[in-house]
Amino acid sequence: MADRQEPSANPTSKLRQLLLRIRGPLLPVGVAACGRVRGRLVDCAVCGSSLVNPVDWHTHDESRWWVLLRCGECAWSRVAIITDAEAERFERDLEPGLRKIAKAAAKLDRERMLWEGEIFLAALQRDLIDSADFTRDPRR
């Protein structure tokens, strides 16, 4: 047959390649065959971002933690059993991101308060509100 497609042009093969790319590797690059994590816990083994965060955790035994980790970039998740020392390092690795989030939240809060203040001042200037709006009169 002259019009036979090459295996790489096979639609089933292309679909399989797409599904493999979406699913990611069966054994992520950053995890050893024994299941031990290599490198930092904040680094995603699939997409390489440093946006991996703990989603859930509890004590596994006297010296280890069970932690569910999720990448904020690609949504890949995994379970890790980590020691207290690894948990402390993970906490230190998360700290810069937490500071960035706190700084952004404080900035947004200041912007919101300024906006609310401007709206309140405009309402006062237009006599839309007065002191009676702030009384505890139960008849209102």
C-alpha positions as CSV (number, residue, x, y, z in Angstrom):
1,M,0.0,0.0,0.0
2,A,1.5,3.2,-1.2
3,D,-0.5,5.6,1.1
4,R,0.4,3.8,4.3
5,Q,1.3,6.3,7.1
6,E,4.6,6.3,9.0
7,P,4.3,5.3,12.6
8,S,5.2,8.8,13.8
9,A,2.3,10.2,11.7
10,N,-0.1,7.7,13.3
11,P,-2.9,9.7,15.1
12,T,-2.9,7.1,17.9
13,S,0.9,7.6,18.4
14,K,0.4,11.4,18.5
15,L,-2.4,11.0,21.0
16,R,-0.2,8.7,23.1
17,Q,2.7,11.2,23.0
18,L,0.3,14.0,24.1
19,L,-1.1,12.0,27.0
20,L,2.4,11.0,28.1
21,R,3.4,14.7,28.0
22,I,0.4,15.8,30.0
23,R,0.7,13.0,32.6
24,G,4.4,13.5,33.0
25,P,6.9,10.8,33.7
26,L,5.9,7.7,35.7
27,L,8.9,8.2,38.0
28,P,9.7,11.9,38.2
29,V,13.2,13.0,37.5
30,G,13.8,14.3,41.1
31,V,12.8,11.0,42.8
32,A,15.1,8.0,43.2
33,A,13.8,4.6,42.5
34,C,13.6,3.9,46.3
35,G,11.3,6.9,46.6
36,R,13.7,9.2,48.4
37,V,13.6,12.8,47.3
38,R,16.7,14.3,45.7
39,G,17.4,18.0,46.0
40,R,15.0,20.6,47.6
41,L,11.4,19.7,48.3
42,V,10.3,23.1,46.9
43,D,11.6,22.1,43.5
44,C,9.2,20.3,41.2
45,A,10.5,17.1,39.6
46,V,8.2,17.5,36.6
47,C,8.3,21.2,35.5
48,G,11.4,22.4,37.5
49,S,9.7,25.3,39.2
50,S,10.4,26.2,42.8
51,L,6.7,26.5,43.7
52,V,6.1,23.2,45.5
53,N,4.2,23.7,48.7
54,P,2.9,21.4,51.4
55,V,-0.9,20.8,51.1
56,D,-1.3,18.4,54.0
57,W,1.0,16.8,56.6
58,H,1.0,14.8,59.8
59,T,3.5,12.9,61.8
60,H,4.4,9.6,60.3
61,D,6.4,8.2,63.2
62,E,8.6,9.6,66.0
63,S,11.1,11.3,63.7
64,R,9.4,11.6,60.3
65,W,6.6,13.5,58.7
66,W,4.1,12.4,56.0
67,V,3.7,15.4,53.6
68,L,1.5,15.9,50.6
69,L,3.3,18.2,48.2
70,R,1.8,20.1,45.2
71,C,3.4,22.2,42.6
72,G,1.8,25.6,42.1
73,E,3.0,25.8,38.5
74,C,2.0,22.4,37.0
75,A,-0.3,21.0,39.7
76,W,1.8,17.8,40.0
77,S,1.5,16.3,43.5
78,R,3.3,13.6,45.4
79,V,3.6,12.2,48.9
80,A,6.9,12.4,50.7
81,I,8.1,10.9,54.0
82,I,10.6,13.4,55.4
83,T,12.8,13.6,58.5
84,D,12.6,16.5,61.0
85,A,15.8,17.9,59.5
86,E,14.3,17.8,56.0
87,A,11.2,19.5,57.3
88,E,13.3,22.3,58.8
89,R,15.2,22.7,55.5
90,F,11.8,22.7,53.6
91,E,10.5,25.4,56.0
92,R,13.7,27.5,55.3
93,D,13.3,27.0,51.6
94,L,9.6,28.1,51.8
95,E,10.4,31.3,53.8
96,P,11.4,33.6,50.8
97,G,8.1,32.7,49.0
98,L,6.1,33.3,52.2
99,R,7.8,36.7,52.6
100,K,6.9,37.6,49.0
101,I,3.3,36.6,49.6
102,A,3.1,38.6,52.9
103,K,4.6,41.6,51.1
104,A,2.1,41.4,48.2
105,A,-0.9,40.9,50.7
106,A,0.2,43.9,52.7
107,K,0.5,46.0,49.5
108,L,-3.0,44.9,48.4
109,D,-4.4,45.6,51.8
110,R,-3.0,49.2,51.8
111,E,-4.4,49.8,48.3
112,R,-7.8,48.5,49.4
113,M,-7.8,50.7,52.5
114,L,-6.8,53.8,50.4
115,W,-9.6,53.0,47.9
116,E,-12.2,52.6,50.8
117,G,-11.0,55.8,52.4
118,E,-11.4,57.7,49.1
119,I,-14.9,56.3,48.7
120,F,-15.8,57.2,52.3
121,L,-14.5,60.8,51.9
122,A,-16.4,61.2,48.7
123,A,-19.6,60.0,50.4
124,L,-19.0,62.5,53.2
125,Q,-18.4,65.3,50.8
126,R,-21.6,64.6,48.9
127,D,-23.7,64.3,52.2
128,L,-24.5,60.7,51.4
129,I,-23.7,59.7,54.9
130,D,-23.6,61.5,58.3
131,S,-23.2,60.7,62.0
132,A,-26.7,59.2,62.2
133,D,-25.5,56.3,60.0
134,F,-23.1,55.3,62.8
135,T,-25.6,55.3,65.7
136,R,-26.8,52.2,67.5
137,D,-30.4,53.2,67.3
138,P,-32.4,49.9,67.3
139,R,-35.3,51.6,65.6
140,R,-33.4,52.0,62.4
